[in-house]
Amino acid sequence: MFDIAGTELLLLIALAIIFVGPKDLPRLMRTLGSFVRKARMTARDFQRSFEDMANEADLKDLKEDVQEIKRSFDPGDITGDITGDMTASLDEPAQKPKKGSKTQGGKKKGGKKKGKKA
């Protein structure tokens, strides 16, 4: 955070001893320590609250997406299409194959066989 070299730190300690005095230096260090602790706690709380708001916003967006998908997907549409197709195919009369028309396998139904005579 602070880029303080060893010599600069020694200079700050010497100035603190000179201006504050050795008698009041421990009280000053305690006060300075409590100030730093409070500043760190405030920064940590701010960071946590910011992360909580971001997570809450993401969860809210996710919840809205799920609700939109639920609204757009109607399983009745799929089952209605399937049952409609099934009933339509059952309602159509079965067509009889015409004489001489091909059936499955490519063989003609009825008629004479071509080839050798017996």
Buried (B, 14 or more C-beta within 10 A) or exposed (E): EEEEEEEEEEEEEEEBEEEBEEEEBEEEEEEEEEEEEEEEEEEEEEEEEEEEEEEEEEEEEEEEEEEEEEEEEEEEEEEEEEEEEEEEEEEEEEEEEEEEEEEEEEEEEEEEEEEEEE
